[in-house]
Amino acid sequence: MVLADLEIEGQTRKVIMQAPKNGFFYVLDRANGELLSAENYVHVSWAERIDLTTGRPVETDNSYKTSPVYQFPSPMGGHNWQPMCFHPGTGYVYIPARELAMIYRQDETFEYNPKFWNVGLDVMKDLTVPAWLDRELVKKVGAATAQGFLLAWDPVKQEEVWRHNSETPWNSGALCAGEDLVFEGTGRGYLDAYDARTGERLWHYDVQQGVIGSPITYTVDGEQYVSVLVGWGGAFGMSFGFSSNTRESPSTEGRLMTFKLGGDTQLPPVDRPRRLPEPPADTATSEQIDKGNQLYHKYCVYCHGPGGISHPNLADLRYMSAETHQMFDAIVLGGAQRERGMPAFSDTLNAEESAAIHAYLTRVGHRTLKAEQSRDSAWTSVKHWFYGVLATVADWGVRTIAWFKNAAD
């Protein structure tokens, strides 16, 4: 929630503003609660508009009964908890925004389970990643269809002023500062400063690890500093690290970093030795693999990511060691890694189901090992080029859908 005094239709109004997850930017008179305006600040498909008389959305068909629906925004929202900021010098609001969709499908066999999500939608059915699918393709296409950007928004005109692509949909909050500056950290591992009026990037610093903590500014003995907690994760970072578009080997070290004008300290280089998976023999049947795939994407995906592709902050199940494979049931069913945040699933899964999940991840591990061993080959270079083309096409497709929808609106 952001408070400001805005001149609207020739009158100064004391307003409260919000850019919630639903994709609409709300401006209300904070003295009497009157809804002054509400327009979509990102692409929205679940509603046509907000009725200013009732404050309620005019919804599109959201029954999801006949077929899956590709809906904007996703549960991550057009804007999440990362703070936006208002700059009194420009009159604009700066929003860490994202355009990310989700496939919604009504779950015809839904039964209430107090231990899991109970939204009545079979969301993960459409996100299941086949064991044979190349993980690099998943990562590149996933990243291309998940857009994140710093959005400068005019709350009076209710329109976009400029945007800067952050290359990942999960970034830090925005900091508005004097001299028409706005700061933002990115999931790609940079801290940036922009001209708040034009969007020109004025400063770019490699902090080596994604940033979701919001930068702050303060003065000590007349000297101004900017500080930020560096570290990446959160709900999106855990479940969808595959589409974070982070660099190949980001640091996993969280740190507090402080900057001032004239500072010249550099971080030491990231030294993360390359490792290979150590999967056991792949002897499972296709039925076991399929069952394990479905179970994994029902129970495990929220932390370890679709297809086992995790952000480096978490255990990446594609690269399990031989010891971890041997302890798989002890970890999954017995809670051997409970102290590290991995609870036991013995009250949810039985031994047969745990074995199916292990079989699926073993298959994934073998494919990952094969890809790693051919990583530097000419064919791999051609394949990655082709995947890049597919990712570009996917990005174009998502943006085309958004453009036609906005044109129709």
Legacy VTK file of the C-alpha trace (Angstrom):
# vtk DataFile Version 3.0
C-alpha trace
ASCII
DATASET POLYDATA
POINTS 409 float
0.000 0.000 0.000
1.429 3.394 -1.009
0.201 6.782 0.253
0.513 9.935 -1.854
-1.101 13.280 -2.642
-2.123 13.330 -6.305
-3.772 16.012 -8.414
-6.729 14.305 -10.088
-9.098 16.334 -12.288
-7.797 19.579 -10.810
-8.248 18.501 -7.206
-5.587 17.315 -4.748
-6.615 13.917 -3.428
-5.027 12.046 -0.542
-4.853 8.578 -2.033
-3.853 5.051 -1.196
-2.583 2.950 -4.106
-2.090 -0.760 -4.606
-0.908 -3.062 -7.403
-2.219 -6.431 -6.167
-1.674 -9.837 -7.686
-4.876 -9.676 -9.767
-3.239 -7.335 -12.317
-5.242 -4.125 -11.707
-3.782 -0.923 -10.265
-6.150 0.659 -7.713
-6.242 4.313 -6.656
-8.577 5.122 -3.759
-9.314 8.249 -1.764
-7.881 7.217 1.594
-10.111 9.640 3.497
-13.462 8.266 2.356
-12.634 4.997 0.533
-13.900 6.130 -2.880
-12.461 4.085 -5.728
-11.049 6.662 -8.120
-9.609 4.395 -10.805
-8.519 0.827 -11.519
-6.787 -0.213 -14.724
-4.717 -3.279 -15.583
-0.979 -2.635 -15.289
-0.098 -6.044 -16.816
-1.925 -8.291 -19.229
-5.122 -9.621 -17.609
-7.406 -12.295 -19.058
-9.500 -13.385 -16.043
-11.493 -10.107 -16.002
-12.471 -7.462 -18.524
-12.329 -4.481 -16.147
-13.118 -3.235 -12.657
-16.576 -1.736 -12.120
-15.827 1.595 -10.432
-19.301 1.768 -8.905
-19.152 -1.558 -7.106
-15.375 -2.075 -6.995
-15.952 -5.593 -8.256
-14.299 -7.175 -11.327
-16.289 -7.884 -14.462
-15.070 -11.433 -14.963
-14.549 -13.490 -18.080
-15.542 -17.186 -18.114
-13.551 -18.701 -15.256
-15.392 -21.996 -14.853
-12.596 -24.104 -16.436
-15.154 -26.886 -16.930
-14.773 -27.624 -20.622
-11.032 -27.313 -21.282
-7.783 -25.969 -19.777
-7.439 -22.182 -19.874
-4.149 -20.285 -20.253
-4.832 -17.443 -17.831
-3.059 -14.173 -16.959
-1.806 -13.446 -14.326
-0.588 -16.651 -12.709
-0.886 -17.273 -8.947
2.407 -15.354 -8.646
0.451 -12.276 -9.681
1.238 -9.269 -11.827
2.997 -7.974 -8.703
3.715 -9.910 -5.531
5.024 -8.938 -2.072
8.124 -7.098 -3.317
7.497 -3.402 -2.512
6.760 -0.865 -5.189
7.689 2.776 -4.572
6.277 6.213 -5.356
8.596 9.045 -6.441
7.160 12.473 -5.557
9.526 14.098 -8.051
8.122 12.251 -11.055
4.675 11.375 -9.733
5.163 7.801 -10.943
4.911 4.481 -9.155
7.622 1.880 -9.849
6.363 -1.703 -9.772
8.426 -4.939 -9.824
5.942 -6.473 -12.251
5.678 -9.729 -14.169
3.656 -11.248 -17.012
3.346 -14.928 -16.290
0.407 -17.190 -17.064
-0.875 -20.439 -15.581
-2.888 -23.240 -17.121
-6.079 -23.791 -15.137
-8.155 -26.942 -15.345
-11.050 -28.014 -13.116
-10.222 -31.139 -11.093
-13.130 -33.499 -11.723
-11.967 -35.904 -8.994
-11.255 -33.298 -6.324
-11.468 -34.417 -2.706
-10.581 -32.260 0.264
-7.206 -33.098 1.817
-6.168 -30.988 4.833
-2.454 -31.520 4.073
-2.422 -30.037 0.568
-3.790 -27.268 -1.614
-7.569 -27.394 -1.944
-8.323 -25.074 -4.838
-10.316 -27.603 -6.894
-8.061 -27.099 -9.919
-5.783 -29.698 -11.459
-2.967 -27.218 -12.018
0.070 -29.477 -12.037
-1.416 -31.953 -14.530
-0.566 -29.485 -17.260
2.926 -28.781 -15.894
4.153 -32.382 -15.711
7.499 -32.669 -17.511
8.114 -35.960 -19.392
11.273 -37.804 -18.321
12.537 -37.840 -21.921
12.291 -34.081 -22.423
15.610 -32.235 -22.610
16.046 -30.066 -19.522
17.843 -27.284 -21.371
14.764 -26.897 -23.573
12.538 -26.732 -20.483
14.761 -24.069 -18.940
15.036 -21.888 -22.029
11.356 -22.019 -23.019
10.262 -21.643 -19.395
12.408 -18.546 -19.005
11.141 -17.057 -22.262
7.483 -17.368 -21.251
8.052 -15.833 -17.796
8.578 -12.118 -18.175
9.632 -9.773 -15.382
10.236 -6.041 -15.580
10.482 -2.823 -13.607
7.395 -0.832 -14.604
7.084 2.946 -14.295
3.355 3.635 -13.939
1.488 6.956 -14.031
-1.227 6.562 -11.339
-3.158 9.635 -12.521
-3.349 8.715 -16.198
-3.344 4.998 -15.290
-0.869 4.160 -18.023
2.635 2.796 -18.508
5.454 5.328 -18.813
8.369 2.930 -19.381
9.528 -0.555 -18.514
12.901 -2.261 -18.218
13.165 -6.001 -18.780
14.640 -7.743 -15.732
15.135 -11.080 -17.580
13.468 -12.980 -14.732
10.000 -12.671 -13.171
11.172 -12.786 -9.536
13.147 -9.687 -8.520
13.596 -7.307 -5.603
11.417 -4.460 -4.450
11.967 -0.994 -5.890
13.632 1.914 -4.063
12.864 5.493 -5.057
15.612 7.978 -4.165
16.426 11.641 -4.732
17.874 13.047 -7.954
15.237 11.077 -9.911
16.710 7.640 -9.183
15.090 4.246 -8.763
16.984 1.084 -7.691
16.105 -2.582 -8.206
17.877 -5.891 -7.701
17.236 -8.735 -10.147
17.006 -12.501 -10.094
19.867 -12.519 -12.551
22.166 -11.264 -9.808
22.538 -7.545 -10.459
21.738 -4.321 -8.637
20.691 -1.550 -11.021
19.949 2.163 -10.839
17.681 3.885 -13.389
16.728 7.375 -14.371
13.250 7.547 -12.845
11.928 9.752 -15.651
13.310 8.030 -18.738
14.116 4.474 -17.626
17.734 4.760 -18.749
19.949 2.392 -16.777
22.644 4.463 -15.095
24.461 1.845 -12.995
24.803 -1.952 -13.120
26.621 -4.040 -10.486
27.174 -7.797 -10.417
26.247 -9.084 -6.923
26.652 -12.720 -8.127
23.428 -13.984 -6.527
19.802 -13.187 -7.298
18.141 -10.452 -5.238
14.637 -10.400 -3.797
15.370 -8.271 -0.717
14.560 -4.613 -1.215
17.347 -2.009 -1.309
17.298 0.807 1.266
19.108 4.131 1.463
20.345 6.084 4.482
22.915 8.684 5.498
25.744 8.388 8.044
27.863 11.466 8.877
26.594 13.202 5.764
27.440 10.353 3.390
24.696 8.439 1.599
24.663 4.644 1.317
22.521 2.049 -0.450
22.298 -1.388 1.161
20.598 -4.591 0.053
20.350 -8.151 1.313
21.553 -10.363 -1.539
19.963 -13.799 -1.787
17.387 -15.454 -4.023
14.522 -17.826 -3.294
10.991 -17.386 -2.044
7.901 -19.149 -3.371
8.695 -18.642 -7.046
12.393 -19.326 -6.578
11.650 -22.675 -4.953
8.945 -23.935 -7.290
10.012 -22.417 -10.582
13.770 -22.025 -10.430
13.870 -23.534 -13.926
12.410 -20.359 -15.410
14.351 -17.893 -13.296
16.823 -17.373 -16.147
19.665 -17.190 -13.612
23.213 -17.594 -14.841
24.927 -20.960 -15.117
26.654 -20.956 -11.711
25.351 -18.182 -9.476
26.680 -17.894 -5.957
24.573 -19.478 -3.230
26.043 -17.176 -0.567
23.666 -14.677 0.969
25.256 -11.413 2.033
24.540 -7.827 2.997
26.069 -5.425 0.480
26.482 -1.687 0.930
27.395 0.881 -1.735
28.380 4.534 -1.809
29.600 6.929 -4.466
33.263 6.286 -5.202
33.254 2.774 -3.730
35.524 0.385 -5.638
35.496 -2.913 -3.694
35.000 -6.003 -5.872
33.581 -9.373 -4.909
35.816 -12.446 -5.235
34.987 -14.676 -8.231
32.448 -17.464 -7.770
34.150 -20.842 -7.510
31.593 -23.612 -7.817
33.137 -26.864 -9.026
31.203 -28.649 -11.710
29.649 -31.894 -10.515
27.999 -34.803 -12.274
24.993 -36.864 -11.224
25.573 -40.389 -9.928
22.358 -42.262 -10.795
22.000 -46.013 -10.234
21.074 -48.367 -13.070
17.913 -47.368 -14.924
15.811 -50.564 -14.896
12.297 -49.208 -14.356
9.384 -49.848 -16.691
7.684 -47.048 -18.581
4.643 -47.497 -16.316
6.786 -46.900 -13.213
8.379 -43.851 -14.807
4.992 -42.373 -15.728
3.612 -43.019 -12.254
6.684 -41.497 -10.620
6.431 -38.482 -12.920
2.831 -37.829 -11.870
3.569 -38.346 -8.176
6.653 -36.123 -8.313
4.692 -33.297 -9.919
1.935 -33.693 -7.358
4.000 -33.781 -4.171
7.599 -32.720 -4.864
7.432 -30.024 -7.513
6.643 -27.108 -5.195
10.143 -27.209 -3.725
12.284 -29.079 -6.245
10.804 -27.695 -9.469
9.248 -29.197 -12.627
11.383 -31.999 -14.053
13.698 -31.873 -11.022
15.192 -28.577 -12.183
15.931 -26.573 -9.061
17.671 -23.329 -8.302
21.171 -23.893 -6.820
19.912 -22.819 -3.379
18.008 -26.104 -3.133
18.860 -29.770 -3.580
18.817 -30.305 -7.346
17.480 -33.833 -7.704
18.999 -34.241 -11.167
22.446 -34.304 -9.524
21.853 -36.653 -6.593
24.931 -38.416 -5.249
25.194 -42.202 -4.990
24.703 -41.882 -1.234
21.505 -39.862 -1.673
20.132 -42.479 -4.074
20.874 -45.175 -1.494
19.130 -43.145 1.213
16.161 -42.148 -0.948
13.477 -43.981 1.057
15.099 -42.966 4.345
14.863 -39.326 3.244
11.431 -39.360 1.572
9.626 -41.719 3.936
11.791 -41.666 7.060
12.637 -37.964 7.333
16.422 -38.441 7.430
16.889 -34.863 6.161
14.195 -33.311 8.339
16.659 -30.950 10.005
17.528 -29.524 6.572
13.898 -28.771 5.771
12.905 -32.014 4.004
9.958 -33.516 5.922
8.963 -37.186 5.891
6.151 -38.126 3.497
5.362 -41.494 5.107
1.813 -40.359 5.894
1.263 -39.460 2.232
3.344 -41.891 0.149
3.893 -45.617 0.478
7.028 -47.567 -0.422
5.800 -48.383 -3.931
5.069 -44.731 -4.673
8.424 -43.621 -3.274
10.106 -46.191 -5.528
8.212 -44.816 -8.547
9.363 -41.271 -7.812
12.919 -42.550 -7.395
12.685 -44.368 -10.723
11.518 -41.198 -12.452
14.362 -39.144 -10.944
16.863 -41.871 -11.837
15.765 -41.581 -15.472
16.089 -37.798 -15.246
19.572 -38.218 -13.725
20.744 -40.441 -16.589
19.531 -37.942 -19.168
21.222 -35.114 -17.275
24.481 -37.078 -17.102
24.350 -37.733 -20.838
23.726 -34.045 -21.511
26.598 -32.999 -19.214
29.030 -35.403 -20.905
28.180 -34.012 -24.329
28.033 -30.437 -23.102
30.984 -29.156 -25.092
30.259 -31.020 -28.333
29.394 -29.324 -31.610
25.962 -30.993 -31.588
25.256 -29.511 -28.154
26.099 -26.041 -29.481
23.693 -26.522 -32.397
21.021 -27.898 -30.050
21.309 -24.929 -27.693
21.064 -22.568 -30.661
17.880 -24.340 -31.753
16.488 -24.193 -28.216
17.210 -20.482 -28.200
15.147 -20.113 -31.381
12.282 -22.067 -29.790
12.499 -19.886 -26.683
12.312 -16.772 -28.865
9.257 -18.180 -30.645
7.653 -18.983 -27.273
8.363 -15.467 -26.058
6.894 -14.040 -29.255
3.819 -16.243 -28.868
3.142 -15.109 -25.306
3.593 -11.454 -26.246
1.359 -11.885 -29.314
-1.414 -13.353 -27.147
-1.069 -10.409 -24.784
-1.074 -7.888 -27.665
-4.231 -9.289 -29.269
-5.970 -9.423 -25.910
-5.047 -5.830 -25.094
-6.085 -4.729 -28.589
-9.453 -6.440 -28.081
-9.857 -4.690 -24.728
LINES 1 410
409 0 1 2 3 4 5 6 7 8 9 10 11 12 13 14 15 16 17 18 19 20 21 22 23 24 25 26 27 28 29 30 31 32 33 34 35 36 37 38 39 40 41 42 43 44 45 46 47 48 49 50 51 52 53 54 55 56 57 58 59 60 61 62 63 64 65 66 67 68 69 70 71 72 73 74 75 76 77 78 79 80 81 82 83 84 85 86 87 88 89 90 91 92 93 94 95 96 97 98 99 100 101 102 103 104 105 106 107 108 109 110 111 112 113 114 115 116 117 118 119 120 121 122 123 124 125 126 127 128 129 130 131 132 133 134 135 136 137 138 139 140 141 142 143 144 145 146 147 148 149 150 151 152 153 154 155 156 157 158 159 160 161 162 163 164 165 166 167 168 169 170 171 172 173 174 175 176 177 178 179 180 181 182 183 184 185 186 187 188 189 190 191 192 193 194 195 196 197 198 199 200 201 202 203 204 205 206 207 208 209 210 211 212 213 214 215 216 217 218 219 220 221 222 223 224 225 226 227 228 229 230 231 232 233 234 235 236 237 238 239 240 241 242 243 244 245 246 247 248 249 250 251 252 253 254 255 256 257 258 259 260 261 262 263 264 265 266 267 268 269 270 271 272 273 274 275 276 277 278 279 280 281 282 283 284 285 286 287 288 289 290 291 292 293 294 295 296 297 298 299 300 301 302 303 304 305 306 307 308 309 310 311 312 313 314 315 316 317 318 319 320 321 322 323 324 325 326 327 328 329 330 331 332 333 334 335 336 337 338 339 340 341 342 343 344 345 346 347 348 349 350 351 352 353 354 355 356 357 358 359 360 361 362 363 364 365 366 367 368 369 370 371 372 373 374 375 376 377 378 379 380 381 382 383 384 385 386 387 388 389 390 391 392 393 394 395 396 397 398 399 400 401 402 403 404 405 406 407 408
